[in-house]
Amino acid sequence: MNFSNDAQNYARYSPRIAFVLHVLMSHIPPHSQISADVDLSPFIALMLHEPHQTHWYDAENAAVAFLERCDDLSALSNPSAIRDFLYLCNFGGFSDSNPRIQLSKETCNRGKALIQRHPSFFEPHETDLNLDLTSKSLPSVRH
């Protein structure tokens, strides 16, 4: 099953897609490998950057369920979305640019733990044109 190709279409027609994704992910055992064919990072990207498409509570659950089960972060087609999500975790879960986004303390702690387990994933990559760890271009957050 390949969700990546039609992620935007699914999200357009189902504002509750994050909840559906959460339910789907709950059937995948923790720490099992997720192949590139089941790369769900486009959903996470939509949840982060188009939150009007979904309910943030569901988006958070889906993102956490996905991250808990994704041991091979290098296989993601949209790693920047996952990094954005984890930066929010690292900075307390609030976004100045989108006040609807507020992650729970538990989610932030889980995100921080994932950062510690995969430090190289958060180093700058040439493909991440919008991410520069040495400047102030990190997602806008409040403490």
N, CA and C atoms as a LAMMPS dump frame, in Angstrom:
ITEM: TIMESTEP
0
ITEM: NUMBER OF ATOMS
429
ITEM: BOX BOUNDS ff ff ff
-5.0000000000000000e+02 5.0000000000000000e+02
-5.0000000000000000e+02 5.0000000000000000e+02
-5.0000000000000000e+02 5.0000000000000000e+02
ITEM: ATOMS id mol type element x y z
1 1 1 N 0.848 -1.171 0
2 1 2 C 0 0 0
3 1 3 C 0.897 1.239 0
4 2 1 N 0.701 2.116 -0.93
5 2 2 C 1.548 3.298 -1.022
6 2 3 C 0.704 4.549 -0.774
7 3 1 N 0.889 5.156 0.396
8 3 2 C 0.104 6.325 0.764
9 3 3 C 0.705 7.611 0.212
10 4 1 N 2.008 7.588 -0.053
11 4 2 C 2.7 8.832 -0.38
12 4 3 C 2.136 9.515 -1.62
13 5 1 N 1.866 8.741 -2.666
14 5 2 C 1.456 9.328 -3.934
15 5 3 C 0.16 10.124 -3.834
16 6 1 N -0.759 9.672 -3.019
17 6 2 C -2.066 10.315 -2.969
18 6 3 C -2.319 11.055 -1.654
19 7 1 N -1.247 11.345 -0.918
20 7 2 C -1.427 11.951 0.405
21 7 3 C -2.222 13.24 0.333
22 8 1 N -1.882 14.115 -0.624
23 8 2 C -2.584 15.397 -0.699
24 8 3 C -4.041 15.216 -1.069
25 9 1 N -4.332 14.301 -1.988
26 9 2 C -5.722 14.061 -2.375
27 9 3 C -6.528 13.53 -1.192
28 10 1 N -5.939 12.573 -0.449
29 10 2 C -6.641 12.032 0.712
30 10 3 C -6.952 13.144 1.706
31 11 1 N -5.952 13.988 1.962
32 11 2 C -6.132 15.034 2.969
33 11 3 C -7.182 16.043 2.526
34 12 1 N -7.235 16.329 1.226
35 12 2 C -8.208 17.29 0.722
36 12 3 C -9.643 16.836 0.968
37 13 1 N -9.856 15.53 0.802
38 13 2 C -11.224 15.041 0.871
39 13 3 C -11.607 14.5 2.24
40 14 1 N -10.651 14.423 3.15
41 14 2 C -10.98 13.905 4.467
42 14 3 C -10.311 14.727 5.548
43 15 1 N -11.018 15.676 6.141
44 15 2 C -10.412 16.492 7.186
45 15 3 C -10.027 15.683 8.415
46 16 1 N -10.498 14.458 8.507
47 16 2 C -10.144 13.624 9.654
48 16 3 C -9.088 12.581 9.27
49 17 1 N -8.328 12.848 8.22
50 17 2 C -7.352 11.859 7.748
51 17 3 C -6.326 11.529 8.817
52 18 1 N -5.997 12.483 9.664
53 18 2 C -5.009 12.215 10.71
54 18 3 C -5.524 11.165 11.68
55 19 1 N -6.815 11.215 11.98
56 19 2 C -7.382 10.206 12.868
57 19 3 C -7.33 8.833 12.207
58 20 1 N -7.666 8.789 10.929
59 20 2 C -7.606 7.529 10.191
60 20 3 C -6.174 6.994 10.201
61 21 1 N -5.229 7.896 9.995
62 21 2 C -3.821 7.51 9.997
63 21 3 C -3.427 6.978 11.38
64 22 1 N -3.906 7.623 12.422
65 22 2 C -3.606 7.183 13.785
66 22 3 C -4.103 5.763 14.007
67 23 1 N -5.322 5.496 13.571
68 23 2 C -5.883 4.156 13.706
69 23 3 C -5.051 3.155 12.914
70 24 1 N -4.69 3.529 11.696
71 24 2 C -3.87 2.654 10.863
72 24 3 C -2.545 2.337 11.55
73 25 1 N -1.879 3.376 12.057
74 25 2 C -0.573 3.173 12.665
75 25 3 C -0.662 2.33 13.935
76 26 1 N -1.794 2.366 14.6
77 26 2 C -1.933 1.599 15.836
78 26 3 C -1.878 0.099 15.581
79 27 1 N -2.044 -0.305 14.319
80 27 2 C -1.986 -1.733 13.98
81 27 3 C -0.59 -2.176 13.573
82 28 1 N 0.365 -1.245 13.555
83 28 2 C 1.745 -1.592 13.238
84 28 3 C 2.509 -1.683 14.554
85 29 1 N 3.133 -2.823 14.851
86 29 2 C 3.825 -2.983 16.139
87 29 3 C 4.905 -1.926 16.331
88 30 1 N 5.095 -1.461 17.57
89 30 2 C 6.167 -0.497 17.828
90 30 3 C 7.518 -1.047 17.396
91 31 1 N 8.351 -0.149 16.894
92 31 2 C 9.725 -0.457 16.488
93 31 3 C 9.815 -1.354 15.26
94 32 1 N 8.7 -1.591 14.586
95 32 2 C 8.796 -2.352 13.344
96 32 3 C 9.253 -1.416 12.231
97 33 1 N 9.953 -1.954 11.264
98 33 2 C 10.459 -1.133 10.164
99 33 3 C 9.302 -0.717 9.258
100 34 1 N 9.341 0.528 8.821
101 34 2 C 8.354 1.018 7.859
102 34 3 C 9.074 1.207 6.542
103 35 1 N 8.625 0.506 5.53
104 35 2 C 9.305 0.573 4.251
105 35 3 C 8.982 1.88 3.538
106 36 1 N 9.75 2.174 2.498
107 36 2 C 9.512 3.397 1.726
108 36 3 C 8.115 3.381 1.114
109 37 1 N 7.567 2.2 0.849
110 37 2 C 6.227 2.115 0.268
111 37 3 C 5.146 2.542 1.249
112 38 1 N 5.474 2.573 2.523
113 38 2 C 4.502 2.982 3.525
114 38 3 C 4.993 4.254 4.212
115 39 1 N 5.682 5.073 3.441
116 39 2 C 6.194 6.337 3.973
117 39 3 C 5.035 7.306 4.15
118 40 1 N 4.763 7.65 5.384
119 40 2 C 3.623 8.501 5.683
120 40 3 C 4.021 9.938 5.969
121 41 1 N 5.28 10.291 5.746
122 41 2 C 5.703 11.651 6.077
123 41 3 C 4.945 12.735 5.306
124 42 1 N 4.448 12.476 4.082
125 42 2 C 3.629 13.52 3.448
126 42 3 C 2.388 13.88 4.262
127 43 1 N 1.828 12.901 4.957
128 43 2 C 0.692 13.211 5.825
129 43 3 C 1.109 14.135 6.947
130 44 1 N 2.277 13.835 7.536
131 44 2 C 2.749 14.666 8.631
132 44 3 C 2.978 16.091 8.128
133 45 1 N 3.525 16.218 6.929
134 45 2 C 3.763 17.539 6.346
135 45 3 C 2.447 18.302 6.208
136 46 1 N 1.424 17.633 5.712
137 46 2 C 0.127 18.291 5.55
138 46 3 C -0.447 18.706 6.903
139 47 1 N -0.278 17.853 7.896
140 47 2 C -0.821 18.169 9.209
141 47 3 C -0.139 19.387 9.801
142 48 1 N 1.179 19.493 9.564
143 48 2 C 1.926 20.611 10.129
144 48 3 C 1.644 21.916 9.397
145 49 1 N 1.609 21.854 8.081
146 49 2 C 1.578 23.08 7.292
147 49 3 C 0.183 23.455 6.805
148 50 1 N -0.76 22.524 6.91
149 50 2 C -2.145 22.834 6.55
150 50 3 C -3.073 22.311 7.642
151 51 1 N -2.91 22.793 8.876
152 51 2 C -3.679 22.221 9.984
153 51 3 C -5.181 22.442 9.868
154 52 1 N -5.592 23.375 8.988
155 52 2 C -7.037 23.555 8.809
156 52 3 C -7.65 22.323 8.157
157 53 1 N -6.793 21.452 7.583
158 53 2 C -7.289 20.243 6.937
159 53 3 C -7.662 19.17 7.955
160 54 1 N -7.241 19.34 9.194
161 54 2 C -7.425 18.257 10.153
162 54 3 C -7.582 18.827 11.551
163 55 1 N -7.702 17.975 12.516
164 55 2 C -7.767 18.377 13.908
165 55 3 C -6.403 18.119 14.52
166 56 1 N -5.827 19.121 15.159
167 56 2 C -4.446 18.972 15.62
168 56 3 C -4.289 17.822 16.605
169 57 1 N -5.308 17.561 17.423
170 57 2 C -5.216 16.449 18.368
171 57 3 C -4.945 15.147 17.611
172 58 1 N -5.673 14.938 16.526
173 58 2 C -5.478 13.738 15.714
174 58 3 C -4.113 13.762 15.04
175 59 1 N -3.702 14.937 14.575
176 59 2 C -2.41 15.046 13.91
177 59 3 C -1.288 14.685 14.868
178 60 1 N -1.381 15.154 16.094
179 60 2 C -0.356 14.826 17.081
180 60 3 C -0.306 13.322 17.318
181 61 1 N -1.463 12.707 17.504
182 61 2 C -1.505 11.26 17.732
183 61 3 C -0.895 10.508 16.553
184 62 1 N -1.236 10.942 15.356
185 62 2 C -0.724 10.265 14.167
186 62 3 C 0.78 10.427 14.056
187 63 1 N 1.267 11.639 14.3
188 63 2 C 2.704 11.883 14.203
189 63 3 C 3.463 11.054 15.228
190 64 1 N 2.96 11.008 16.445
191 64 2 C 3.634 10.232 17.488
192 64 3 C 3.614 8.75 17.142
193 65 1 N 2.466 8.251 16.702
194 65 2 C 2.383 6.839 16.34
195 65 3 C 3.352 6.51 15.218
196 66 1 N 3.454 7.411 14.262
197 66 2 C 4.371 7.209 13.139
198 66 3 C 5.816 7.199 13.618
199 67 1 N 6.183 8.196 14.411
200 67 2 C 7.567 8.318 14.853
201 67 3 C 7.982 7.158 15.748
202 68 1 N 7.061 6.658 16.553
203 68 2 C 7.384 5.537 17.423
204 68 3 C 7.724 4.281 16.623
205 69 1 N 7.199 4.199 15.417
206 69 2 C 7.35 2.984 14.629
207 69 3 C 8.335 3.139 13.482
208 70 1 N 8.963 4.279 13.411
209 70 2 C 9.852 4.541 12.281
210 70 3 C 11.301 4.527 12.756
211 71 1 N 11.957 3.387 12.604
212 71 2 C 13.35 3.269 13.014
213 71 3 C 14.301 3.792 11.955
214 72 1 N 13.881 3.761 10.698
215 72 2 C 14.765 4.19 9.622
216 72 3 C 14.317 5.541 9.104
217 73 1 N 14.724 6.601 9.795
218 73 2 C 14.275 7.935 9.429
219 73 3 C 14.805 8.377 8.073
220 74 1 N 15.896 7.757 7.616
221 74 2 C 16.478 8.148 6.328
222 74 3 C 15.599 7.731 5.16
223 75 1 N 14.62 6.852 5.396
224 75 2 C 13.769 6.371 4.308
225 75 3 C 12.594 7.299 4.019
226 76 1 N 12.457 8.372 4.794
227 76 2 C 11.31 9.251 4.627
228 76 3 C 11.439 10.102 3.377
229 77 1 N 10.334 10.286 2.676
230 77 2 C 10.366 11.112 1.47
231 77 3 C 10.304 12.593 1.809
232 78 1 N 9.851 12.927 2.999
233 78 2 C 9.741 14.332 3.399
234 78 3 C 10.334 14.522 4.793
235 79 1 N 11.653 14.346 4.925
236 79 2 C 12.254 14.438 6.264
237 79 3 C 12.097 15.812 6.9
238 80 1 N 11.988 16.862 6.099
239 80 2 C 11.853 18.211 6.669
240 80 3 C 10.595 18.327 7.52
241 81 1 N 9.529 17.668 7.113
242 81 2 C 8.287 17.725 7.886
243 81 3 C 8.479 17.097 9.252
244 82 1 N 9.175 15.971 9.288
245 82 2 C 9.418 15.31 10.562
246 82 3 C 10.329 16.18 11.423
247 83 1 N 11.337 16.795 10.795
248 83 2 C 12.22 17.688 11.551
249 83 3 C 11.43 18.862 12.129
250 84 1 N 10.545 19.438 11.336
251 84 2 C 9.731 20.551 11.829
252 84 3 C 8.932 20.127 13.063
253 85 1 N 8.337 18.938 12.964
254 85 2 C 7.546 18.409 14.072
255 85 3 C 8.414 18.263 15.324
256 86 1 N 9.621 17.718 15.139
257 86 2 C 10.483 17.479 16.287
258 86 3 C 11.083 18.773 16.83
259 87 1 N 11.287 19.766 15.964
260 87 2 C 11.732 21.064 16.472
261 87 3 C 10.656 21.651 17.387
262 88 1 N 9.406 21.49 17.004
263 88 2 C 8.327 21.959 17.873
264 88 3 C 8.394 21.244 19.22
265 89 1 N 8.652 19.927 19.187
266 89 2 C 8.789 19.17 20.432
267 89 3 C 9.923 19.74 21.268
268 90 1 N 11.034 20.007 20.616
269 90 2 C 12.24 20.457 21.315
270 90 3 C 12.047 21.837 21.945
271 91 1 N 11.204 22.665 21.32
272 91 2 C 11.018 24.026 21.808
273 91 3 C 9.724 24.201 22.603
274 92 1 N 9.176 23.116 23.082
275 92 2 C 8.032 23.225 23.984
276 92 3 C 6.676 23.013 23.354
277 93 1 N 6.613 22.793 22.048
278 93 2 C 5.359 22.423 21.408
279 93 3 C 4.454 23.56 21.009
280 94 1 N 4.961 24.796 21.018
281 94 2 C 4.139 25.935 20.607
282 94 3 C 4.679 26.533 19.32
283 95 1 N 3.785 27.051 18.508
284 95 2 C 4.184 27.687 17.256
285 95 3 C 3.59 29.085 17.192
286 96 1 N 4.449 30.101 17.055
287 96 2 C 3.954 31.465 16.899
288 96 3 C 3.237 31.643 15.566
289 97 1 N 3.73 30.95 14.547
290 97 2 C 3.171 31.121 13.212
291 97 3 C 1.801 30.468 13.076
292 98 1 N 1.499 29.477 13.919
293 98 2 C 0.201 28.831 13.863
294 98 3 C -0.268 28.515 15.284
295 99 1 N -1.071 29.399 15.873
296 99 2 C -1.483 29.216 17.268
297 99 3 C -2.33 27.978 17.509
298 100 1 N -2.822 27.353 16.432
299 100 2 C -3.609 26.134 16.625
300 100 3 C -2.723 24.948 16.994
301 101 1 N -1.413 25.095 16.767
302 101 2 C -0.5 24 17.052
303 101 3 C -0.01 24.114 18.485
304 102 1 N -0.327 23.106 19.273
305 102 2 C 0.19 23.034 20.634
306 102 3 C 0.321 21.563 20.985
307 103 1 N 1.553 21.102 21.124
308 103 2 C 1.794 19.707 21.435
309 103 3 C 1.773 19.497 22.946
310 104 1 N 1.383 18.307 23.352
311 104 2 C 1.374 18.002 24.775
312 104 3 C 2.802 17.83 25.282
313 105 1 N 2.969 17.959 26.595
314 105 2 C 4.293 17.793 27.201
315 105 3 C 4.821 16.381 26.931
316 106 1 N 3.942 15.397 27.015
317 106 2 C 4.346 14.013 26.766
318 106 3 C 4.868 13.846 25.339
319 107 1 N 4.166 14.452 24.384
320 107 2 C 4.612 14.364 22.992
321 107 3 C 5.969 15.036 22.814
322 108 1 N 6.135 16.196 23.43
323 108 2 C 7.425 16.895 23.335
324 108 3 C 8.548 16.021 23.885
325 109 1 N 8.292 15.367 25.002
326 109 2 C 9.319 14.507 25.589
327 109 3 C 9.64 13.329 24.681
328 110 1 N 8.622 12.758 24.042
329 110 2 C 8.87 11.653 23.115
330 110 3 C 9.667 12.132 21.905
331 111 1 N 9.344 13.328 21.425
332 111 2 C 10.091 13.886 20.301
333 111 3 C 11.545 14.135 20.666
334 112 1 N 11.773 14.671 21.87
335 112 2 C 13.143 14.928 22.315
336 112 3 C 13.924 13.613 22.42
337 113 1 N 13.258 12.569 22.884
338 113 2 C 13.922 11.264 22.984
339 113 3 C 14.31 10.747 21.604
340 114 1 N 13.453 10.986 20.615
341 114 2 C 13.772 10.545 19.256
342 114 3 C 14.964 11.331 18.703
343 115 1 N 15.03 12.614 19.015
344 115 2 C 16.167 13.427 18.583
345 115 3 C 17.46 12.844 19.158
346 116 1 N 17.419 12.432 20.423
347 116 2 C 18.614 11.875 21.058
348 116 3 C 19.008 10.546 20.435
349 117 1 N 18.016 9.747 19.999
350 117 2 C 18.32 8.447 19.398
351 117 3 C 18.843 8.573 17.976
352 118 1 N 18.494 9.672 17.277
353 118 2 C 18.881 9.837 15.875
354 118 3 C 19.518 11.205 15.658
355 119 1 N 20.629 11.5 16.316
356 119 2 C 21.206 12.846 16.207
357 119 3 C 21.623 13.22 14.79
358 120 1 N 22.109 12.268 14.012
359 120 2 C 22.576 12.601 12.662
360 120 3 C 21.428 12.998 11.743
361 121 1 N 20.221 12.572 12.062
362 121 2 C 19.052 12.908 11.244
363 121 3 C 18.782 14.405 11.267
364 122 1 N 19.234 15.079 12.306
365 122 2 C 18.923 16.489 12.47
366 122 3 C 20.069 17.397 12.08
367 123 1 N 21.087 16.824 11.454
368 123 2 C 22.15 17.654 10.904
369 123 3 C 21.648 18.268 9.604
370 124 1 N 22.166 19.435 9.212
371 124 2 C 21.707 20.068 7.967
372 124 3 C 21.945 19.175 6.758
373 125 1 N 20.989 19.144 5.855
374 125 2 C 21.095 18.391 4.618
375 125 3 C 20.971 19.352 3.44
376 126 1 N 21.662 19.043 2.362
377 126 2 C 21.619 19.914 1.188
378 126 3 C 20.216 20.042 0.633
379 127 1 N 19.411 19 0.801
380 127 2 C 18.059 19.018 0.23
381 127 3 C 17.102 19.853 1.064
382 128 1 N 17.489 20.194 2.281
383 128 2 C 16.606 20.961 3.149
384 128 3 C 16.868 22.447 2.954
385 129 1 N 16.305 23.004 1.902
386 129 2 C 16.576 24.396 1.567
387 129 3 C 16.033 25.359 2.61
388 130 1 N 15.009 24.924 3.339
389 130 2 C 14.397 25.832 4.314
390 130 3 C 14.916 25.608 5.726
391 131 1 N 15.962 24.819 5.879
392 131 2 C 16.447 24.496 7.209
393 131 3 C 17.922 24.829 7.317
394 132 1 N 18.253 25.702 8.23
395 132 2 C 19.653 26.069 8.463
396 132 3 C 19.848 26.155 9.97
397 133 1 N 20.502 25.144 10.523
398 133 2 C 20.642 25.073 11.976
399 133 3 C 21.541 26.17 12.532
400 134 1 N 22.306 26.836 11.673
401 134 2 C 23.235 27.848 12.159
402 134 3 C 22.621 29.252 12.143
403 135 1 N 21.405 29.364 11.652
404 135 2 C 20.789 30.694 11.583
405 135 3 C 19.513 30.72 12.412
406 136 1 N 18.756 31.79 12.263
407 136 2 C 17.507 31.917 13.006
408 136 3 C 16.315 31.464 12.174
409 137 1 N 16.545 30.548 11.243
410 137 2 C 15.46 30.137 10.351
411 137 3 C 14.707 28.93 10.873
412 138 1 N 14.904 28.579 12.142
413 138 2 C 14.158 27.474 12.712
414 138 3 C 12.69 27.863 12.803
415 139 1 N 11.794 26.874 12.89
416 139 2 C 10.381 27.215 13.005
417 139 3 C 10.149 28.19 14.155
418 140 1 N 9.261 29.111 13.938
419 140 2 C 8.984 30.131 14.946
420 140 3 C 8.279 29.49 16.135
421 141 1 N 8.863 29.606 17.303
422 141 2 C 8.276 28.99 18.492
423 141 3 C 8.332 29.965 19.648
424 142 1 N 7.468 29.758 20.615
425 142 2 C 7.525 30.559 21.833
426 142 3 C 7.809 29.626 22.994
427 143 1 N 8.453 30.116 23.985
428 143 2 C 8.839 29.278 25.123
429 143 3 C 7.89 29.479 26.289
